Amino acid sequence: MCGILGFLSPPGTLPRFDMTTAIGRLHHRGPDDSGEWREASVGLGFVRLAILDLTPAGHQPMSSPCGRYVIVFNGEIYNFSDLRAGLEARGEVFSGHSDTEVLLRLFVREGFDGCLRRLRGMFAFAVWDRQTETLCCARDRLGVKPLVYAETPRGFIFASEIAGLFALDPALPRTPDFEALDHYLTFQYIPAPMSGFAMVRKLPPAHAMVVKKGRIECVYRYWDIDFSRKSALGFDEACEALREKVLEATKMRMVADVPLGAFLSGGIDSSITVAAMARLSDRPVKTFAIGFEDERFNELPFARQAAQHLATEHHEMTVRPDAVEWLPKLIEHLGEPLADNSILPTFYVSRFAREHVTVALTGDGGDESFAGYRRFYQMRRANWLADNGLTGVWRVMRRATVALENRFKPRRGKRHFPATRADEMLYLQGAEAYKHLLAFYPDEAKENMLTEDFKKRRGASRTTAYLESALSRATGADRVTRWCYTDLTTYLPEDILFKVDIASMAVSLECRSPFLDHPLVEFAYSLPGSYKLTGRGRHKHILKEAFKDWLPPGFMDRPKQGFSAPLARWLREDFGSLLRDQLIDRQTLAPWFKQSHVTRYVEEHLSGAGSHSQRLWPLLVLAIWCERMRVDMPS
């Protein structure tokens, strides 16, 4: 696990990129070693968190024996031992035992596309071909490792983090991308290839890029789910196959030359991961869990239950946050706004684990492959109602239900139909309905908040088209699978994996997840949606059935609890002064948001007259980003 960066200038120009400063800016991603390689118009830089082959033989940038190719690589190639054995059978002789060396030799032997087809892992890498003067860059299939870049008149630059790009080229414009910020307000993240900055792009997951003469020649997708591949396995057979695939994926991720452990939230996915590790290890697994004093967000009892059942070496702590200090630093690492507040607990558990281990396995990816979110059920129900002409009947029933609740549960306060997001989406269809379920700022609320200047700079909103693009690639899949795939290719890489990478690498911790093994993902998507989400609404059905004997009785069927912070209280207490300072006193976002609306939300939340945490948190993050990343704001 490392940080990478580099540049490629146009022919005949003198490179003016600050490699030394940029390498220093990524030091947290790789405190164990660093290096740079330059030649004429090209430069490659690297910082190393040593995981495999701790000797100098794993140093980067790494050159091929013939001297033609030079690589910088961030990530892990989990099948590197098998690849190495195959290469040795073809005459290759290795100087060390790092996966970087295997990756480079494979690239030399099989070319860019041939190499990508055979990789099983998480990666972002760049290979410079000195003979053809071509730079080849790629990102892993699921989007675990990031790669950002910019194409400017001074040349092409890339890095693992946006801050690395600005360190490389301080002249890089900091003009915001208003279309990207519009997506952020809806989804709480910015989807690739956009970033918060108009000049900065992100290489999407499962994409490769070729650069020549300081200019991008092409960007293309090299992998996707093949929905024509449908499993013929019965449910019990599929359960058995799933157990084997999870064990295989877990075993591959337990290879390391440094201490290794696991996050244990008490949820199903992380508990299955630890259970698989326990079966594969001859010693107790080191597990790490955090909790909060607010019991509504505290999963420590469930983590402790799983840890006791699996006889792990368990470590836990209750968070008393120093989030006011760390949030601005994390936003600098992100380089763009991300409003997923779970980045804070992810950072805390990463920092806690790093005191004991260098690698931690996680359960990330289970929800997206096995229908773990309630919105999948809500969309399936809405689709079924529409297909059978019953949407109107359901609306009437819901209206009656709300009226009865008002009568018999007066303490809840009077509600009006439509009372929930699920009610409101009954008046919408397709991607529009799905977007409404997950939007932080639904369209109407967002448009009411934005200034006319912001709307003019943004143009027409394309948030629905973004989801429709993902849905269109899943033609031929059943409905549950289509909605799962939408999250697999949007929310998972752009929010979950981005958050985990930044939060963990901020403290030099490597995170790995068996559920992100692409053969396991392909298998999950070959199964019918009914295996994952039952008619009665049981989420992750096959996952719960396949692994129920590995965990305590009844463990699988407790209500899902997200890994998040007690945000409403934090905004009133810990962040109260910062919230008022940024959004009222300094009016940081006044050029973009109607200040009267912002002030009302802040005052009502701080006084307890209302609860607006879901609307205020994205605004606070955005304001801090503007300040810390020196965003060019309109005067």
C-alpha positions, 0 to 999 in steps of 0.5 A: 500500500503506497502513494504514487504520482508522476508527470509527463510533459509535452515534447520540447518543454522543460518540466516544472513540477515539484516532485519533492514537495509532492512526495512529502505531501503523500508521506502519510500513505507511505512512511517507510520509504520513498523514491523518484525517477526522472528522465527528460519529460517524465517523472515518477514518484512513490511513497511506501507502506511496506507490506510485502518484501520489506527489503530494498528489492521492493523499492519503487519506482521499479525498472524492468531488467531490460530497463525499458519499463518503469512502474509505480504501483499502489495496492496489492496483487493477491494472486501474485504467487500464482502469477509469479510461478507462471512467469518463472515457468516461462523463464523469468528470474526474480530479484525479490518477492514483491507483487510489484515486481510480478506486476511489472514482469507480467506487463512486459510479457503480456502487454497492458490489456493482457496484464489487466485481465489476469490481475486479482487485487486492488491497484492503481499503477502507472508504467512508463515505456521508454521506447514508445514514450507511452504512459499506461495507467489503470485502476482496479475493477471495484475502485478500491485504490484511487487515481486522480489526474489533470491535463494542463498546457504544462503536461499531464500529472497524476497522483493518489490524492488531489493534494498531491496534484496541487503539490506537483503543480502549484499553478493548477487552477482551483476553480470548482466544478459546479456540476460535480458539486451539484452531484455532491449535494444530492449523493454526498459524494462526487462521481468519477470522472468528476472531482470538486475541481474543474481541472482535476479528474478521477480515473473511474474504477475498471478503467485504463488510460494511455498518455502520450506526449503529455496528452491523454490518448484514450480512456476505456473500461476494461471490465464489467459484470457480464449479466449473461452469465447466470448460475444454475446452482440451487440455493444450497449448492450456491451457499456451499460455493459462496462459503468456498469463495469467501474462504479463498478470497479471505486467505489471499488477503491474509498474506503479509509480512507485517502484523494483520488484524480485522475491523469488527463492527458487529455487523454481518459482513465484518463478522463473516470476514473475521469468522473466515479468518479464524478458520484459516488462522492457527492463532487468534485473530486481532479484532478492533471495534469502536463505540459511542456513548450514545447507545443508538450508535453503539455496536460494541455489544454485538462486536463483543458477542462475535469476538467471544464466539470466534475467540479473537484477541479483541480490542475495543474503545469508546470514542470521545471525539477530537473530530473538530481537529481531525475533520479539516485534516481529513478533508485535505486528504480527501481533496474534495467534499465527501459528506459521509459522516462515517469517515470519522468512526472509520478514521478512529477505528483505523487509528486504533487498529494501527497501534497494533497492526499494519493491515486490517481486513474489512467487510466492505462490499457485502451490501452491494453484492448481496442486497443489504440496503433497505432501498433495494426492497423499497424499489422492488416493492414500488416496481411490483406495485407499478407492474400490477397497477396497484400504486394508487391503491398503495397510496390510499393505504399509506394515507390511511396508515398515517392517519391511524398513526396520528390518532393512536400515537399522538406523542410522535407528532402529527404527520401528513401523507406523504410522510416518508421518502418511500411515500414520496417516491411512489410519485416517481419512477425508475432512477428518479425514484431511487435517487429520491430515496438516497438524496441528502438534498432532494431536488426541490429542497436543493433548488430552493437553497441554491443561488441563481449564480450557482445554478447558472454555472452548473447548468442543467442538473444531471444527477438522474442521468448519472444513475440511469447510466449505471442502470442501463449497463445492467440490462438483462438482470433482474430488478434486485440485481439491477439496483445492487449493480447501481450501488456497486458502480456508484455508491460503493467506489465513490463513497465507501471505498474512497472514504476507507482509503483516505481514513485508513491511509491517513494513519498508514493502515492498509485495509483489505476486503474479501467481499471486493474480490472480483471473482466473488463479486461476479459469482454474486451477480450470477445468482438470482436476486431472490437468493439475496432479497426474499419476498418477505424482505430478508436482506442478504438471505444467502449470505445469512444462510451460508454462514449462520453456523459460523456465528452465534445463534440469532446473530444474523437477524438483528436489525441492520445498524449503519457504521455512523457517528451521533451526528445531530449531537456532534453538530450541536456540541462538538461542531457547534462553534465551527458550524456558526463560524463557517456558515453564519459569521463568515458566510463562507457559502453565501455565493452558492447558497441562500444565506437566509436558508442556511442561517435558519437551519443552523439556528434551529439546529443549535437551539434544538428547535429542529434537527437538520444534521443531514442538511448541515453536515454537507454544508459544513464539509463544503465550507471547510473544503473551500477554505482548506483547499483554497477553492476559487470562490466568486467575489 
